[in-house]
């Protein structure tokens, strides 16, 4: 079980500290070491009478066979975007985020979201904050067609500053549907990108530091924009349930990836025996142009920290591309576009940017 | 869904702030108001194609019907016991706690634990801390016969002091087993208590304040004890999976309750049309004697803040008591004892202490 657990446990911490500054990477090493220590201790395997884990190392959710059903379980948090919500005292967006970050991980294994539980650790319970969180949660649940079946709210002023928010989502595979892992990807397959709504829930430690360092007024909009930058930065993570369910109903995806914490590196979780060539990525616009200009980070850092405009990737056979794009369009996904394809080799390549990622 | 969610969401925060001091209860009111606001916003119901929640208001876990299986999902955290772990730099016990607090809630609906995901929010990742957490997690998982299928570790120094630890557990009902809700409890039924190992994961904000207020040296043992008080305080929450599974295999329980956050009030979650008369509770010993003497709290406060020696309660028919006690003994539960019975009426009564609880 350790490798399965490791896969999930190493997911989602790239926004920590100075990680994305000047490629120091120190803290990330520490995380890997710490998690390695933890997982080395966990070598137990529960008996089959407790259900059977389905081996899917490195993937976006843990899979489990219980009785006659295959289930997917995943847990994720909103992260330091919450501190921006605190600064602006706007909480509806992050309420939606906690649904999104979890259900998108379910979609990335081809599971249909079924239920969510939330975890709120808070310094003190302000009713207006909870009301806004509830509105966001409701919007997310509606979009993901997901039930809220429980939650835990803990008032821990000695442990948490402001408010921490995470969740766990349970998904399943409707009759006749198998998990989509990317294992069958082969040269010639095409990668379709679904647009993001902004930074989603990743990279905010860096974003907040840059805002502070350059004393940026987030109450003002970026050029050519009407809404304040702060509101743009809080835009909730897109929920890809509807378009992905539509594709799955048409049996089109051979690979699915949620572009979260590690940016384009997430593709490496799908298949280590093919090369992901991203040669048709959209040009960075809006927030992505802004962060590139402001941070002056090299493309390699940008594309492993931010989604850079593509929040979800779908792999399909070449002859199915038109059909997939038309299914996506009908599900409301009008700006989906081909962003690359599969080649012989391994790793992720962004040839126009001279970037190559070989490990997650 | 709102009532189902409310049931879980209001679970588990009684250790907050001055709640247990002099019965102020102010903060608890705030939590209820805040959660009420949040849940009022969540009126959405997902379609049946996403699985169907099973109505079980007020209970220890959310239940869900997916395909041909009924599943139970619950989430809970370790709470401010973590600050004691931090002070003593001992983390193995709380690693076990995060398994225990969740799987015991599954046992309380009669579900068999299957899988856990953990969530760690941490100031900085210290390898030795994670190694110890892993050892505790492993021990808990082994005892609960539960798989670890994923997790999330987030380095959020601006959000969390020290380390916050929570988890979510998924359980199921083996073929032929139905959820145990307590709905069929009737006068004459008998309540059996399973001993706790200490305060489990509840009441630590109060405990820590008393230690500070009276400058108590937790490196020294209590009278008639060999181990330091600090180690006793960190004793991991007992995991009741084995004894409860043994009882369920013999079709004995008609009610099950995990005595967590709200102490004896947890029984109120089972059935509102009968009275729970606890007239044979064990006399407080060890830590429980100590906290009673030190805090000078009235019995009403003590029994709603701490488990007072009983961590899990099983309701059985009167004629099944001997069989249940013998099944428990065979499963290693030698100190299980009858602690009370069901009478006509409603609420929880501790007649010898003059205590009565009428609402959760």
Interface residues (C-beta under 8 A of the other chain):
Chain A: X1 X4 X5 X7 X8 X9 X10 X11 X12 X13 X16 X17 X27 X30 X31 X33 X34 X35 X36 X37 X38 X39 X40 X41 X42 X43 X44 X45 X46 X47 X49 X50 X51 X53 X61 X62 X63 X64 X66 X67 X68 X69 X71 X73 X74 X75 X76 X77 X79 X80 X82 X83 X112 X113 X114 X115 X117 X118 X119 X121 X124 X125 X126 X127 X128 X129 X130 X131 X133 X134 X135 X137 X138 X141 X142 X144 X145 X146 X147 X148 X149 X150 X151 X152 X153 X154 X155 X156 X157 X158 X159 X160 X161 X162 X164 X166 X168 X170 X172 X174 X175 X205
Chain B: X1 X4 X5 X7 X8 X9 X10 X11 X12 X13 X16 X17 X27 X30 X31 X33 X34 X35 X36 X37 X38 X39 X40 X41 X42 X43 X44 X45 X46 X47 X49 X50 X51 X53 X61 X62 X63 X64 X66 X67 X68 X69 X71 X73 X74 X75 X76 X77 X79 X80 X82 X83 X112 X113 X114 X115 X117 X118 X119 X121 X124 X125 X126 X127 X128 X129 X130 X131 X133 X134 X135 X137 X138 X141 X142 X144 X145 X146 X147 X148 X149 X150 X151 X152 X153 X154 X155 X156 X157 X158 X159 X160 X161 X162 X164 X166 X168 X170 X172 X174 X175 X205
